[in-house]
């Protein structure tokens, strides 16, 4: 009776099988693990990368396209105060006024004489106009503005003038006629803080 069983493989068979396994294993490793920087946006499926896949602080402002972020993308609690926003703290004056029925408007209108002709017909000497609208006693100015006749007048500036007035400057470039400059002050009652 003959024995049917497995024979031991020869040493050359063992070497060839080992080489085959190593060769196949090396190839499959190369397919599974790509080399660094070999995967780009063309190889990724849409929404394949989420925030949890990105290392903290790995994306900087240089990596983000301008105008691409929305308010939902920004955690406002992490933002510092804008330097000039500190002035917004004075806006509480209106809140302390108690309502719109306690907001008062004051107006000051002045006539600004005609410009002075010069040797250069296209460049007359402008006449400067200044007007100040003042709040009543016991009121504070919280805003203001300027209005000029539409032709040949230009506003130079407009600003709060102390705690209870608004001032504006404008030029008249019309050599044929005077025009009006009107300054508006928005006033609220002064109240003690608290």
PAMAR-229518 format. One line per field, with one value per atom (N, C-alpha, C): residue in one letter; atom name; x, y, z. Coordinates in nm, 4 decimals. Layout:
! PAMAR-229518
rest <- [A, ...]
atom <- [CA, ...]
X <- [X, ...]
Y <- [Y, ...]
Z <- [Z, ...]
END
This chain:
! PAMAR-229518
rest <- [X, X, X, X, X, X, X, X, X, X, X, X, X, X, X, X, X, X, X, X, X, X, X, X, X, X, X, X, X, X, X, X, X, X, X, X, X, X, X, X, X, X, X, X, X, X, X, X, X, X, X, X, X, X, X, X, X, X, X, X, X, X, X, X, X, X, X, X, X, X, X, X, X, X, X, X, X, X, X, X, X, X, X, X, X, X, X, X, X, X, X, X, X, X, X, X, X, X, X, X, X, X, X, X, X, X, X, X, X, X, X, X, X, X, X, X, X, X, X, X, X, X, X, X, X, X, X, X, X, X, X, X, X, X, X, X, X, X, X, X, X, X, X, X, X, X, X, X, X, X, X, X, X, X, X, X, X, X, X, X, X, X, X, X, X, X, X, X, X, X, X, X, X, X, X, X, X, X, X, X, X, X, X, X, X, X, X, X, X, X, X, X, X, X, X, X, X, X, X, X, X, X, X, X, X, X, X, X, X, X, X, X, X, X, X, X, X, X, X, X, X, X, X, X, X, X, X, X, X, X, X, X, X, X, X, X, X, X, X, X, X, X, X, X, X, X, X, X, X, X, X, X, X, X, X, X, X, X, X, X, X, X, X, X, X, X, X, X, X, X, X, X, X, X, X, X, X, X, X, X, X, X, X, X, X, X, X, X, X, X, X, X, X, X, X, X, X, X, X, X, X, X, X, X, X, X, X, X, X, X, X, X, X, X, X, X, X, X, X, X, X, X, X, X, X, X, X, X, X, X, X, X, X, X, X, X, X, X, X, X, X, X, X, X, X, X, X, X, X, X, X, X, X, X, X, X, X, X, X, X, X, X, X, X, X, X, X, X, X, X, X, X, X, X, X, X, X, X, X, X, X, X, X, X, X, X, X, X, X, X, X, X, X, X, X, X, X, X, X, X, X, X, X, X, X, X, X, X, X, X, X, X, X, X, X, X, X, X, X, X, X, X, X, X, X, X, X, X, X, X, X, X, X, X, X, X, X, X, X, X, X, X, X, X, X, X, X, X, X, X, X, X, X, X, X, X, X, X, X, X, X, X, X, X, X, X, X, X, X, X, X, X, X, X, X, X, X, X, X, X, X, X, X, X, X, X, X, X, X, X, X, X, X, X, X, X, X, X, X, X, X, X, X, X, X, X, X, X, X, X, X, X, X, X, X, X, X, X, X, X, X, X, X, X, X, X, X, X, X, X, X, X, X, X, X, X, X, X, X, X, X, X, X, X, X, X, X, X, X, X, X, X, X, X, X, X, X, X, X, X, X, X, X, X, X, X, X, X, X, X, X, X, X, X, X, X, X, X, X, X, X, X]
atom <- [N, CA, C, N, CA, C, N, CA, C, N, CA, C, N, CA, C, N, CA, C, N, CA, C, N, CA, C, N, CA, C, N, CA, C, N, CA, C, N, CA, C, N, CA, C, N, CA, C, N, CA, C, N, CA, C, N, CA, C, N, CA, C, N, CA, C, N, CA, C, N, CA, C, N, CA, C, N, CA, C, N, CA, C, N, CA, C, N, CA, C, N, CA, C, N, CA, C, N, CA, C, N, CA, C, N, CA, C, N, CA, C, N, CA, C, N, CA, C, N, CA, C, N, CA, C, N, CA, C, N, CA, C, N, CA, C, N, CA, C, N, CA, C, N, CA, C, N, CA, C, N, CA, C, N, CA, C, N, CA, C, N, CA, C, N, CA, C, N, CA, C, N, CA, C, N, CA, C, N, CA, C, N, CA, C, N, CA, C, N, CA, C, N, CA, C, N, CA, C, N, CA, C, N, CA, C, N, CA, C, N, CA, C, N, CA, C, N, CA, C, N, CA, C, N, CA, C, N, CA, C, N, CA, C, N, CA, C, N, CA, C, N, CA, C, N, CA, C, N, CA, C, N, CA, C, N, CA, C, N, CA, C, N, CA, C, N, CA, C, N, CA, C, N, CA, C, N, CA, C, N, CA, C, N, CA, C, N, CA, C, N, CA, C, N, CA, C, N, CA, C, N, CA, C, N, CA, C, N, CA, C, N, CA, C, N, CA, C, N, CA, C, N, CA, C, N, CA, C, N, CA, C, N, CA, C, N, CA, C, N, CA, C, N, CA, C, N, CA, C, N, CA, C, N, CA, C, N, CA, C, N, CA, C, N, CA, C, N, CA, C, N, CA, C, N, CA, C, N, CA, C, N, CA, C, N, CA, C, N, CA, C, N, CA, C, N, CA, C, N, CA, C, N, CA, C, N, CA, C, N, CA, C, N, CA, C, N, CA, C, N, CA, C, N, CA, C, N, CA, C, N, CA, C, N, CA, C, N, CA, C, N, CA, C, N, CA, C, N, CA, C, N, CA, C, N, CA, C, N, CA, C, N, CA, C, N, CA, C, N, CA, C, N, CA, C, N, CA, C, N, CA, C, N, CA, C, N, CA, C, N, CA, C, N, CA, C, N, CA, C, N, CA, C, N, CA, C, N, CA, C, N, CA, C, N, CA, C, N, CA, C, N, CA, C, N, CA, C, N, CA, C, N, CA, C, N, CA, C, N, CA, C, N, CA, C, N, CA, C, N, CA, C, N, CA, C, N, CA, C, N, CA, C, N, CA, C, N, CA, C, N, CA, C, N, CA, C, N, CA, C, N, CA, C, N, CA, C, N, CA, C, N, CA, C, N, CA, C, N, CA, C, N, CA, C, N, CA, C, N, CA, C, N, CA, C, N, CA, C, N, CA, C, N, CA, C, N, CA, C, N, CA, C, N, CA, C, N, CA, C, N, CA, C, N, CA, C, N, CA, C, N, CA, C, N, CA, C, N, CA, C, N, CA, C, N, CA, C, N, CA, C, N, CA, C, N, CA, C]
X <- [0.0826, 0.0000, 0.0880, 0.0505, 0.1282, 0.0683, 0.1534, 0.1093, 0.0947, -0.0229, -0.0436, -0.0385, 0.0475, 0.0609, 0.1368, 0.1609, 0.2324, 0.3791, 0.4503, 0.5949, 0.6483, 0.7577, 0.8235, 0.8697, 0.8486, 0.8952, 1.0475, 1.0978, 1.2432, 1.2860, 1.4121, 1.4622, 1.4428, 1.4573, 1.4395, 1.2943, 1.2012, 1.0587, 1.0294, 1.0882, 1.0682, 1.1196, 1.2375, 1.2957, 1.2071, 1.1596, 1.0773, 0.9430, 0.8812, 0.7545, 0.7754, 0.8871, 0.9170, 0.9341, 1.0067, 1.0264, 0.8932, 0.8057, 0.6743, 0.5909, 0.5904, 0.5124, 0.5675, 0.6987, 0.7593, 0.7275, 0.7377, 0.7101, 0.5651, 0.4748, 0.3324, 0.3007, 0.3607, 0.3384, 0.3903, 0.5048, 0.5608, 0.4719, 0.4179, 0.3299, 0.2011, 0.1434, 0.0177, 0.0414, 0.1564, 0.1866, 0.1913, 0.2515, 0.2609, 0.1230, 0.0319, -0.1026, -0.1803, -0.1617, -0.2383, -0.1875, -0.0580, -0.0038, 0.0617, -0.0040, 0.0536, 0.1714, 0.2572, 0.3709, 0.3221, 0.3975, 0.3555, 0.3344, 0.2336, 0.2007, 0.1559, 0.1143, 0.0715, -0.0797, -0.1547, -0.3000, -0.3390, -0.4131, -0.4580, -0.6082, -0.6599, -0.8049, -0.8714, -0.7990, -0.8576, -0.8839, -0.8013, -0.8165, -0.9186, -0.9601, -1.0527, -1.1970, -1.2826, -1.4255, -1.4780, -1.5900, -1.6510, -1.6854, -1.6537, -1.6783, -1.6031, -1.4927, -1.4151, -1.3299, -1.2940, -1.2103, -1.2952, -1.3007, -1.3772, -1.2807, -1.3326, -1.2502, -1.1740, -1.2321, -1.1645, -1.0405, -1.0306, -0.9149, -0.7996, -0.8241, -0.7229, -0.6606, -0.5271, -0.4548, -0.4805, -0.4887, -0.5141, -0.4075, -0.4512, -0.3646, -0.2914, -0.3368, -0.2720, -0.3149, -0.4316, -0.4814, -0.4650, -0.3938, -0.3724, -0.4530, -0.4536, -0.5293, -0.4776, -0.3504, -0.2952, -0.3549, -0.4037, -0.4610, -0.6087, -0.6718, -0.8160, -0.8382, -0.9252, -0.9558, -1.0247, -0.9832, -1.0447, -1.1949, -1.2709, -1.4168, -1.4900, -1.4249, -1.4908, -1.5532, -1.5167, -1.5721, -1.7017, -1.7946, -1.9205, -1.9240, -2.0256, -2.0389, -2.0476, -2.1055, -2.1167, -1.9810, -1.8820, -1.7491, -1.6626, -1.7068, -1.6228, -1.6830, -1.6009, -1.6422, -1.6171, -1.7223, -1.7075, -1.6426, -1.6567, -1.5989, -1.4468, -1.3874, -1.2416, -1.1856, -1.2721, -1.2261, -1.2002, -1.0953, -1.0656, -1.1502, -1.1611, -1.2379, -1.1630, -1.2358, -1.1774, -1.1408, -1.0202, -0.9767, -1.0784, -1.1373, -1.2297, -1.3668, -1.3933, -1.5228, -1.5385, -1.4288, -1.4383, -1.5244, -1.5252, -1.6081, -1.7563, -1.7915, -1.9315, -1.9911, -1.9068, -1.9565, -2.0351, -2.0079, -2.0818, -2.2216, -2.2510, -2.3847, -2.4897, -2.4476, -2.5454, -2.6155, -2.5673, -2.6354, -2.7778, -2.7978, -2.9320, -3.0187, -2.9618, -3.0389, -3.0829, -2.9958, -3.0311, -3.1347, -3.1510, -3.2466, -3.3892, -3.4129, -3.5435, -3.6349, -3.5973, -3.6823, -3.6668, -3.7249, -3.7144, -3.7859, -3.8887, -3.9609, -3.8746, -3.7574, -3.6671, -3.5438, -3.5506, -3.4427, -3.4848, -3.3961, -3.4267, -3.3293, -3.3792, -3.2972, -3.2842, -3.1633, -3.1378, -3.0736, -3.1088, -3.0631, -3.0048, -2.8975, -2.8388, -2.8067, -2.8606, -2.8356, -2.7676, -2.6618, -2.5924, -2.5806, -2.5803, -2.5535, -2.4043, -2.3553, -2.2128, -2.2022, -2.1300, -2.1189, -2.0539, -2.0666, -2.0086, -1.8556, -1.8003, -1.6552, -1.5978, -1.4701, -1.4014, -1.3360, -1.3678, -1.3042, -1.1526, -1.0794, -0.9336, -0.8966, -0.7695, -0.7249, -0.7515, -0.7544, -0.7886, -0.9386, -1.0123, -1.1585, -1.2104, -1.1350, -1.1790, -1.1417, -1.0742, -1.0288, -1.0519, -1.1795, -1.2062, -1.1612, -1.1479, -1.1142, -1.2424, -1.2522, -1.3732, -1.3992, -1.5282, -1.5667, -1.6047, -1.5418, -1.5648, -1.6865, -1.7734, -1.8876, -1.8743, -1.9127, -1.9063, -2.0402, -2.0956, -2.2195, -2.2108, -2.2735, -2.2765, -2.4189, -2.4691, -2.6002, -2.5767, -2.6445, -2.6211, -2.7425, -2.7160, -2.8223, -2.8657, -2.9869, -3.0346, -2.9583, -2.9680, -2.9045, -2.9559, -2.8665, -2.9055, -2.9143, -2.8688, -2.8709, -2.7290, -2.7105, -2.5829, -2.6034, -2.5027, -2.5089, -2.4644, -2.5401, -2.5037, -2.4820, -2.5031, -2.4817, -2.5129, -2.4878, -2.5154, -2.4807, -2.4952, -2.4649, -2.4707, -2.4461, -2.4389, -2.5161, -2.5802, -2.6477, -2.6072, -2.5808, -2.5449, -2.6327, -2.6448, -2.7142, -2.6401, -2.7130, -2.6505, -2.5448, -2.5505, -2.4562, -2.3431, -2.2220, -2.1033, -2.0712, -2.1198, -2.0857, -2.0195, -1.9238, -1.8595, -1.8382, -1.8747, -1.8581, -1.7113, -1.6566, -1.5176, -1.5121, -1.5928, -1.5964, -1.7217, -1.7450, -1.8603, -1.8217, -1.8387, -1.7891, -1.8581, -1.8557, -1.9074, -1.8148, -1.8736, -1.7971, -1.8241, -1.7478, -1.7737, -1.8843, -1.9478, -2.0485, -2.1884, -2.2087, -2.3460, -2.3600, -2.2746, -2.2868, -2.2287, -2.2725, -2.2211, -2.1831, -2.0625, -2.0115, -1.9811, -2.0034, -1.9707, -1.9095, -1.8212, -1.7574, -1.7860, -1.8074, -1.8295, -1.7757, -1.7369, -1.6890, -1.7947, -1.8054, -1.8872, -1.7913, -1.8015, -1.7151, -1.7877, -1.9096, -1.9909, -1.9594, -1.9093, -1.8771, -2.0005, -2.1126, -2.2318, -2.3336, -2.3286, -2.4318, -2.3851, -2.4475, -2.4263, -2.5151, -2.4795, -2.5578, -2.5654, -2.6534, -2.6746, -2.5979, -2.5534, -2.4929, -2.5816, -2.6299, -2.7152, -2.6493, -2.6417, -2.5834, -2.6933, -2.6965, -2.7959, -2.7262, -2.7886, -2.7392, -2.8497, -2.8137, -2.9080, -2.8758, -2.9731, -2.9496, -3.0400, -2.9876, -3.0660, -3.0439, -3.1392, -3.1212, -3.0002, -2.9238, -2.8109, -2.8662, -2.8190, -2.8623, -2.7415, -2.7506, -2.6359, -2.6266, -2.5026, -2.4870, -2.5410, -2.5879, -2.6304, -2.7728]
Y <- [-0.1161, 0.0000, 0.1237, 0.2114, 0.3338, 0.4440, 0.5170, 0.6276, 0.7528, 0.8121, 0.9384, 1.0503, 1.1357, 1.2474, 1.3611, 1.4535, 1.5695, 1.5472, 1.5849, 1.5773, 1.7100, 1.7064, 1.8299, 1.9029, 2.0375, 2.1117, 2.1201, 2.1261, 2.1367, 2.2772, 2.2952, 2.4286, 2.5317, 2.4931, 2.5894, 2.6339, 2.5446, 2.5799, 2.6797, 2.6614, 2.7519, 2.8902, 2.8973, 3.0262, 3.0946, 3.0230, 3.0837, 3.1303, 3.0550, 3.0981, 3.2225, 3.2261, 3.3435, 3.4668, 3.4525, 3.5645, 3.6103, 3.5158, 3.5485, 3.6251, 3.5807, 3.6477, 3.7878, 3.8042, 3.9368, 4.0290, 3.9775, 4.0598, 4.1045, 4.0154, 4.0512, 4.1450, 4.1223, 4.2081, 4.3487, 4.3638, 4.4954, 4.5710, 4.5040, 4.5680, 4.6134, 4.5288, 4.5666, 4.6801, 4.6874, 4.7973, 4.9279, 4.9276, 5.0483, 5.0940, 5.0010, 5.0378, 5.0939, 5.0412, 5.0828, 5.2144, 5.2343, 5.3548, 5.4426, 5.5551, 5.6436, 5.7220, 5.7662, 5.8454, 5.9838, 6.0524, 6.1844, 6.2815, 6.3689, 6.4729, 6.4159, 6.2883, 6.2299, 6.2356, 6.2760, 6.2851, 6.4316, 6.4690, 6.6073, 6.6147, 6.7332, 6.7527, 6.6688, 6.6337, 6.5520, 6.4093, 6.3595, 6.2228, 6.2094, 6.3198, 6.3129, 6.3253, 6.2476, 6.2596, 6.3817, 6.4352, 6.5517, 6.5180, 6.6104, 6.5978, 6.4819, 6.4366, 6.3257, 6.3715, 6.4997, 6.5505, 6.6419, 6.6113, 6.6927, 6.7556, 6.8438, 6.9126, 6.8180, 6.7032, 6.6079, 6.5471, 6.5535, 6.4985, 6.5984, 6.7244, 6.8290, 6.8604, 6.8586, 6.8848, 7.0293, 7.0528, 7.1854, 7.2845, 7.4034, 7.5117, 7.4761, 7.3739, 7.3357, 7.4275, 7.4907, 7.5800, 7.7229, 7.8047, 7.9449, 8.0334, 8.1642, 8.2561, 8.2553, 8.2241, 8.2172, 8.1003, 7.9968, 7.8793, 7.8961, 8.0032, 8.0230, 8.1265, 8.0934, 8.1844, 8.3096, 8.4276, 8.5532, 8.5522, 8.6120, 8.6252, 8.4912, 8.3835, 8.2527, 8.2141, 8.2809, 8.2464, 8.3228, 8.2586, 8.3231, 8.3386, 8.4049, 8.4249, 8.2920, 8.1896, 8.0590, 7.9922, 8.0322, 7.9720, 8.0317, 8.1409, 8.2147, 8.2086, 8.1754, 8.1772, 8.3183, 8.3984, 8.5386, 8.5553, 8.4585, 8.4689, 8.4718, 8.4242, 8.4216, 8.5505, 8.6422, 8.7651, 8.8731, 8.9511, 9.0641, 9.1835, 9.2811, 9.4013, 9.4830, 9.5346, 9.6235, 9.7527, 9.8096, 9.9260, 10.0400, 10.0806, 10.1932, 10.1548, 10.0252, 9.9833, 10.0244, 10.0575, 10.1024, 10.2282, 10.3076, 10.4286, 10.3948, 10.2745, 10.2349, 10.2284, 10.2230, 10.2202, 10.3469, 10.4570, 10.5809, 10.5753, 10.4730, 10.4600, 10.4329, 10.3951, 10.3716, 10.4991, 10.6148, 10.7404, 10.7409, 10.6877, 10.6823, 10.5864, 10.4733, 10.3779, 10.4401, 10.5203, 10.5854, 10.6949, 10.7423, 10.8495, 10.8015, 10.6720, 10.6199, 10.5998, 10.6384, 10.6149, 10.7225, 10.6937, 10.7844, 10.9165, 10.9132, 11.0365, 11.1363, 11.0924, 11.1814, 11.2157, 11.1931, 11.2326, 11.3623, 11.4604, 11.5917, 11.6255, 11.6969, 11.7377, 11.8897, 11.9377, 12.0817, 12.1105, 12.2260, 12.2616, 12.4020, 12.4188, 12.5516, 12.5673, 12.6717, 12.6971, 12.8321, 12.8362, 12.9623, 12.9765, 13.0995, 13.1267, 13.1385, 13.0773, 13.0832, 13.1665, 13.2780, 13.3703, 13.3076, 13.3763, 13.3222, 13.3160, 13.2299, 13.2168, 13.3413, 13.3665, 13.4810, 13.4387, 13.5116, 13.4769, 13.4985, 13.4178, 13.4335, 13.4419, 13.4604, 13.4671, 13.3351, 13.2256, 13.0957, 13.0750, 13.0917, 13.0861, 12.9538, 12.8448, 12.7120, 12.6819, 12.7756, 12.7500, 12.8725, 12.9021, 13.0187, 12.9941, 13.1016, 13.0920, 13.0609, 12.9396, 12.8958, 12.9823, 12.9914, 13.0586, 12.9510, 12.9580, 12.8585, 12.8954, 12.7983, 12.8179, 12.7281, 12.7804, 12.7050, 12.7212, 12.6106, 12.6164, 12.5177, 12.5522, 12.4658, 12.4574, 12.3352, 12.3118, 12.2714, 12.3413, 12.3187, 12.2552, 12.1598, 12.0988, 12.1975, 12.1786, 12.2609, 12.2264, 12.3136, 12.2888, 12.1572, 12.0774, 11.9498, 11.8366, 11.8612, 11.7575, 11.7287, 11.6085, 11.5662, 11.5380, 11.5659, 11.5334, 11.3879, 11.3094, 11.1697, 11.1446, 11.2450, 11.2295, 11.3590, 11.3607, 11.4810, 11.4615, 11.5682, 11.5601, 11.6961, 11.6980, 11.8212, 11.8040, 11.9117, 11.9151, 12.0444, 12.0360, 12.1552, 12.1622, 12.2864, 12.2998, 12.2134, 12.1479, 12.0445, 12.0928, 12.2170, 12.2590, 12.3429, 12.3135, 12.3929, 12.4052, 12.3127, 12.3105, 12.1760, 12.1785, 12.0534, 12.0540, 11.9417, 11.9282, 11.8987, 11.9690, 11.9462, 11.8482, 11.8744, 11.7826, 11.8056, 11.7137, 11.7177, 11.6375, 11.6964, 11.6292, 11.6811, 11.6003, 11.6510, 11.7605, 11.8674, 11.9814, 11.9925, 11.9208, 11.9131, 11.8118, 11.8224, 11.7246, 11.7599, 11.8861, 11.9286, 12.0067, 11.9810, 12.0543, 11.9708, 12.0020, 11.9373, 12.0476, 12.0410, 12.1446, 12.0851, 12.1649, 12.1236, 12.2379, 12.2048, 12.3020, 12.2622, 12.3610, 12.3338, 12.4504, 12.4219, 12.5244, 12.5541, 12.6839, 12.7253, 12.7604, 12.6892, 12.7137, 12.7905, 12.8349, 12.9063, 13.0555, 13.1136, 13.2571, 13.3432, 13.2823, 13.3595, 13.3711, 13.2854, 13.2903, 13.2277, 13.2726, 13.2120, 13.0889, 12.9986, 12.8771, 12.8517, 12.7601, 12.7308, 12.6073, 12.6156, 12.5037, 12.4793, 12.3560, 12.3220, 12.2111, 12.2314, 12.1325, 12.0829, 11.9522, 11.8881, 11.8270, 11.8397, 11.7743, 11.6847, 11.5639, 11.4713, 11.4729, 11.5126, 11.5349, 11.4460, 11.4071, 11.3320, 11.3954, 11.3772, 11.4331, 11.3696, 11.4541, 11.4025, 11.3439, 11.2260, 11.1653, 11.1091, 11.0972, 11.0430, 10.8936, 10.8418, 10.6991, 10.6167, 10.4996, 10.4103, 10.3789]
Z <- [0.0000, 0.0000, 0.0000, -0.0875, -0.1022, -0.0151, 0.0359, 0.1199, 0.0367, 0.0430, -0.0296, 0.0725, 0.0570, 0.1502, 0.0836, 0.1620, 0.1088, 0.1246, 0.0215, 0.0302, 0.0774, 0.1352, 0.1747, 0.0519, 0.0496, -0.0679, -0.0688, -0.1851, -0.1989, -0.1582, -0.1224, -0.0831, -0.1946, -0.3174, -0.4268, -0.4363, -0.4049, -0.4055, -0.2930, -0.1776, -0.0638, -0.0992, -0.1587, -0.1970, -0.3010, -0.3998, -0.5042, -0.4497, -0.3586, -0.2975, -0.2110, -0.1370, -0.0542, -0.1418, -0.2521, -0.3440, -0.4024, -0.4353, -0.4904, -0.3873, -0.2637, -0.1579, -0.1340, -0.1252, -0.1029, -0.2195, -0.3407, -0.4584, -0.4602, -0.4297, -0.4296, -0.3135, -0.1998, -0.0834, -0.1084, -0.1693, -0.2005, -0.2972, -0.3969, -0.4950, -0.4283, -0.3466, -0.2829, -0.1841, -0.1209, -0.0301, -0.1074, -0.2244, -0.3051, -0.3499, -0.3740, -0.4163, -0.2984, -0.1791, -0.0625, -0.0047, 0.0040, 0.0662, -0.0402, -0.0777, -0.1789, -0.1208, -0.2082, -0.1628, -0.1194, -0.0348, 0.0130, -0.1045, -0.0936, -0.1929, -0.3275, -0.3304, -0.4578, -0.4759, -0.3702, -0.3802, -0.3823, -0.4838, -0.4961, -0.5046, -0.5353, -0.5388, -0.6480, -0.7544, -0.8614, -0.8144, -0.7203, -0.6745, -0.5610, -0.4987, -0.3852, -0.4299, -0.3664, -0.3922, -0.3185, -0.3643, -0.3014, -0.1561, -0.0640, 0.0796, 0.1439, 0.0830, 0.1392, 0.2565, 0.2608, 0.3689, 0.4558, 0.5848, 0.6799, 0.7792, 0.8614, 0.9598, 1.0504, 1.0826, 1.1716, 1.1063, 0.9735, 0.9025, 0.8903, 0.9281, 0.9116, 1.0463, 1.0499, 1.1737, 1.2167, 1.3462, 1.4002, 1.3524, 1.3109, 1.2606, 1.1313, 1.0597, 0.9342, 0.8197, 0.8309, 0.7253, 0.7738, 0.6964, 0.7322, 0.6378, 0.6639, 0.5790, 0.4358, 0.4163, 0.2805, 0.2022, 0.2732, 0.2086, 0.1735, 0.2241, 0.2043, 0.0945, 0.0010, -0.1096, -0.0544, -0.1023, -0.0595, -0.0856, 0.0063, -0.0040, -0.0031, 0.0450, 0.0418, 0.1758, 0.2852, 0.4151, 0.4403, 0.5104, 0.5471, 0.6985, 0.7491, 0.8935, 0.9671, 0.9051, 0.9689, 0.9849, 0.9036, 0.9095, 1.0207, 1.0817, 1.1757, 1.3148, 1.4128, 1.5525, 1.6041, 1.6172, 1.6548, 1.7913, 1.8787, 2.0125, 2.0075, 1.8972, 1.8873, 1.8276, 1.7841, 1.7210, 1.8248, 1.8023, 1.8899, 1.8467, 1.9343, 1.9015, 1.7980, 1.6984, 1.5984, 1.6700, 1.6461, 1.7233, 1.7302, 1.6197, 1.6224, 1.6759, 1.6943, 1.7465, 1.8925, 1.9580, 2.0965, 2.1056, 1.9990, 1.9978, 1.9970, 1.9554, 1.9513, 2.0910, 2.1914, 2.3288, 2.3607, 2.2909, 2.3155, 2.2574, 2.1792, 2.1210, 2.2269, 2.3459, 2.4519, 2.4956, 2.4512, 2.4848, 2.4317, 2.3122, 2.2545, 2.3353, 2.3767, 2.4553, 2.5869, 2.6459, 2.7717, 2.7514, 2.6287, 2.6034, 2.6265, 2.6183, 2.6513, 2.5329, 2.4118, 2.2962, 2.1911, 2.0764, 1.9628, 1.9904, 2.0758, 2.1051, 2.1820, 2.2250, 2.2969, 2.2147, 2.0843, 1.9940, 1.9265, 1.9271, 1.8721, 1.7602, 1.6608, 1.5468, 1.5483, 1.5354, 1.5286, 1.3945, 1.3358, 1.2011, 1.2022, 1.1269, 1.1073, 0.9591, 0.8961, 0.7535, 0.7385, 0.6575, 0.6275, 0.4767, 0.4308, 0.2906, 0.2685, 0.1639, 0.1295, 0.0030, 0.0117, -0.1010, -0.2227, -0.3374, -0.4606, -0.4541, -0.5372, -0.5472, -0.6131, -0.5899, -0.6491, -0.7803, -0.8914, -1.0192, -1.0120, -1.0875, -1.0974, -1.2442, -1.2726, -1.4123, -1.4849, -1.4096, -1.4681, -1.4529, -1.5622, -1.5608, -1.5060, -1.5259, -1.4820, -1.3372, -1.2714, -1.1350, -1.0470, -1.0114, -0.9269, -0.7828, -0.7057, -0.5642, -0.4874, -0.4319, -0.3610, -0.2388, -0.2036, -0.0798, 0.0205, 0.1385, 0.2431, 0.3258, 0.3490, 0.4378, 0.5593, 0.6777, 0.8028, 0.8727, 0.9199, 0.9969, 1.1116, 1.2243, 1.3421, 1.3943, 1.4071, 1.4677, 1.6122, 1.7055, 1.8481, 1.9144, 2.0012, 2.0806, 2.1887, 2.2401, 2.3504, 2.4771, 2.5754, 2.7052, 2.7614, 2.8187, 2.8765, 2.7748, 2.6516, 2.5474, 2.5003, 2.4465, 2.3875, 2.2399, 2.1588, 2.0168, 1.9985, 1.9218, 1.8955, 1.7470, 1.6646, 1.5207, 1.4508, 1.3221, 1.2448, 1.0991, 1.0229, 0.8810, 0.8157, 0.6844, 0.6072, 0.4781, 0.4355, 0.3064, 0.2367, 0.1055, 0.0280, -0.0957, -0.1505, -0.2775, -0.3778, -0.4690, -0.5519, -0.6507, -0.6953, -0.7989, -0.7418, -0.7823, -0.7526, -0.6043, -0.5227, -0.3800, -0.3493, -0.2574, -0.2168, -0.0659, -0.0022, 0.1426, 0.1713, 0.2677, 0.3078, 0.4239, 0.5274, 0.6412, 0.7239, 0.8175, 0.9061, 1.0288, 1.1492, 1.2685, 1.3946, 1.5045, 1.6314, 1.6830, 1.7316, 1.7808, 1.9304, 2.0104, 2.1531, 2.1800, 2.2953, 2.3359, 2.2878, 2.2417, 2.2138, 2.0835, 1.9846, 1.8572, 1.7447, 1.6222, 1.5012, 1.4032, 1.3466, 1.2566, 1.1200, 1.0166, 0.8808, 0.8022, 0.7086, 0.6194, 0.4749, 0.3885, 0.2466, 0.1648, 0.0414, -0.0512, -0.1566, -0.1932, -0.3068, -0.4198, -0.5321, -0.6479, -0.7576, -0.7310, -0.8298, -0.8224, -0.9325, -0.9328, -0.9601, -0.9964, -1.0326, -0.9202, -0.8177, -0.7144, -0.5837, -0.4759, -0.3461, -0.3322, -0.2415, -0.2180, -0.0683, -0.0289, 0.1119, 0.1582, 0.2821, 0.3548, 0.4759, 0.4925, 0.6062, 0.6870, 0.8179, 0.9087, 1.0022, 1.0258, 1.1111, 1.2311, 1.3487, 1.4712, 1.5245, 1.5642, 1.6272, 1.7763, 1.8583, 2.0004, 2.0854, 2.2017, 2.2994, 2.4352, 2.5258, 2.6606, 2.7297, 2.7968, 2.8751, 3.0032, 3.0381, 3.1647, 3.2331, 3.3634, 3.4347, 3.4077, 3.3928, 3.3662, 3.4815, 3.4459, 3.5509, 3.5402]
END
